Amino acid sequence: MNMPSIPLYIFGSSGHAREIAAYFRLLNAQRPIIFVDQKVESGDCVSVHEYRRRIQNGEPGESILGSGRCEVRRRMLAEMLPPYATIVHPSAVILGEIGPGCVIAPNAVIAPNARLDGHVLVNYNATVGHDTRVGMLSVIGPTSAIGGFCILEEGVYVGAGAVIRERLIIHAGAIVGMGAVVTRETLANSIVAGVPAREMEPRPGKRRWL
Ligand SMILES: CC(C)(COP(=O)(O)OP(=O)(O)OC[C@H]1O[C@@H](n2cnc3c(N)ncnc32)[C@H](O)[C@@H]1OP(=O)(O)O)[C@@H](O)C(=O)NCCC(=O)NCCS
């Protein structure tokens, strides 16, 4: 569909949001891009309040999450209004199904019969195996590989270069560390890392960049 003047609203204005803007410009050079951020308000950035006012007044616009951190993504989604954009870099290979609000970065592969729920981010060179299901708001890190017939529940974070063996369940909110080799089911909200991956000790109150 040709929608030259409908703006894309990207939530956030950090590095990841700017990356998404760059992919989008490759696909739709004509459409305006507006960042939505609580703090900054300038030429190409509006507050959440202003964004909601515009959309609720019936102004046209599509929206997308612009953060790679699950916790921030969840908060942003609560403020975002439909319709949602879906952005697939032209070099990505999509053989499965992807939900609204997904971002698929350069050279990512979504294998046949894989299914991504809404607002999933699949980063550079990552592979989602055949028949695998990825839950809403999950983030699949660059160069990671998820085997076939896996289930990643809602809000799972897979770090850069991690590998997940086929037919595993990664329960909601789990974090898989960068470079991990996951060979067993992973508990909800747990953090696993290493080769083979083991659960890390919880450290209450620790601020983590995720
Ligand atoms: C697993 C992870 C979430 C842990 O974060 P954290 O709780 O802040 O952990 P810390 O950095 O304090 O490290 C705690 C210990 O775990 C080790 N560790 C951290 N990450 C590890 C990993 N991925 N694999 C193996 N060991 C790891 C640290 O070396 C440290 O060991 P030490 O106590 O012996 O010094 C984080 O390291 C990680 O892998 N994040 C993903 C990053 C990523 O992929 N980013 C992609 C950006 S696109």
The ligand as a Tripos MOL2 file, in Angstrom:
@<TRIPOS>MOLECULE
LIG
   48    50     1     0     0
SMALL
NO_CHARGES

@<TRIPOS>ATOM
      1 C1         23.7230  -12.5920   31.3970 C.3       1 LIG1
      2 C2         23.6100  -11.1030   31.6840 C.3       1 LIG1
      3 C3         22.1370  -10.6820   31.5370 C.3       1 LIG1
      4 C4         24.0730  -10.9120   33.1220 C.3       1 LIG1
      5 O1         24.0550   -9.5650   33.4090 O.3       1 LIG1
      6 P1         24.4790   -9.0620   34.8760 P.3       1 LIG1
      7 O2         23.5630   -9.6740   35.8980 O.co2     1 LIG1
      8 O3         24.5610   -7.5790   34.8100 O.co2     1 LIG1
      9 O4         25.8700   -9.7670   35.0920 O.3       1 LIG1
     10 P2         27.2990   -9.1570   35.4370 P.3       1 LIG1
     11 O5         27.8210   -8.4160   34.2450 O.co2     1 LIG1
     12 O6         27.2320   -8.4370   36.7460 O.co2     1 LIG1
     13 O7         28.1400  -10.4840   35.5980 O.3       1 LIG1
     14 C5         27.9640  -11.3740   36.6680 C.3       1 LIG1
     15 C6         28.9110  -12.5530   36.4590 C.3       1 LIG1
     16 O8         28.4270  -13.3420   35.3600 O.3       1 LIG1
     17 C7         29.4210  -13.4040   34.3160 C.3       1 LIG1
     18 N1         28.6870  -13.2650   33.0520 N.ar      1 LIG1
     19 C8         27.9480  -12.2320   32.6460 C.ar      1 LIG1
     20 N2         27.4210  -12.4740   31.4670 N.ar      1 LIG1
     21 C9         27.8220  -13.6910   31.0970 C.ar      1 LIG1
     22 C10        27.5910  -14.4850   29.9480 C.ar      1 LIG1
     23 N3         26.8160  -14.0640   28.9630 N.pl3     1 LIG1
     24 N4         28.1590  -15.7060   29.9000 N.ar      1 LIG1
     25 C11        28.9500  -16.1390   30.9100 C.ar      1 LIG1
     26 N5         29.1910  -15.4340   32.0430 N.ar      1 LIG1
     27 C12        28.6310  -14.2230   32.1070 C.ar      1 LIG1
     28 C13        30.3330  -12.2150   34.5730 C.3       1 LIG1
     29 O9         31.6060  -12.4420   34.0360 O.3       1 LIG1
     30 C14        30.3170  -12.1490   36.0700 C.3       1 LIG1
     31 O10        31.1610  -13.1430   36.5810 O.3       1 LIG1
     32 P3         32.0260  -12.9000   37.9380 P.3       1 LIG1
     33 O11        31.0030  -12.6570   39.0220 O.co2     1 LIG1
     34 O12        32.7820  -14.1600   38.0710 O.co2     1 LIG1
     35 O13        32.8550  -11.6880   37.6480 O.co2     1 LIG1
     36 C15        24.4670  -10.2320   30.7130 C.3       1 LIG1
     37 O14        25.8490  -10.3510   30.9600 O.3       1 LIG1
     38 C16        24.2270  -10.5570   29.2470 C.2       1 LIG1
     39 O15        24.7170  -11.5450   28.6890 O.2       1 LIG1
     40 N6         23.4300   -9.6780   28.5950 N.am      1 LIG1
     41 C17        23.1340   -9.7700   27.1770 C.3       1 LIG1
     42 C18        23.8970   -8.6630   26.4210 C.3       1 LIG1
     43 C19        23.6190   -8.7270   24.9520 C.2       1 LIG1
     44 O16        23.5170   -9.7640   24.3490 O.2       1 LIG1
     45 N7         23.4590   -7.5770   24.3470 N.am      1 LIG1
     46 C20        23.1130   -7.4970   22.9420 C.3       1 LIG1
     47 C21        22.9670   -6.0750   22.5580 C.3       1 LIG1
     48 S1         22.3820   -5.9470   20.9290 S.3       1 LIG1
@<TRIPOS>BOND
     1     1     2 1
     2     2     3 1
     3     2     4 1
     4     2    36 1
     5     4     5 1
     6     5     6 1
     7     6     7 2
     8     6     8 1
     9     6     9 1
    10     9    10 1
    11    10    11 2
    12    10    12 1
    13    10    13 1
    14    13    14 1
    15    14    15 1
    16    15    16 1
    17    15    30 1
    18    16    17 1
    19    17    18 1
    20    17    28 1
    21    18    19 ar
    22    18    27 ar
    23    19    20 ar
    24    20    21 ar
    25    21    22 ar
    26    21    27 ar
    27    22    23 1
    28    22    24 ar
    29    24    25 ar
    30    25    26 ar
    31    26    27 ar
    32    28    29 1
    33    28    30 1
    34    30    31 1
    35    31    32 1
    36    32    33 2
    37    32    34 1
    38    32    35 1
    39    36    37 1
    40    36    38 1
    41    38    39 2
    42    38    40 1
    43    40    41 1
    44    41    42 1
    45    42    43 1
    46    43    44 2
    47    43    45 1
    48    45    46 1
    49    46    47 1
    50    47    48 1
@<TRIPOS>SUBSTRUCTURE
     1 LIG1         1 GROUP 0 **** ****
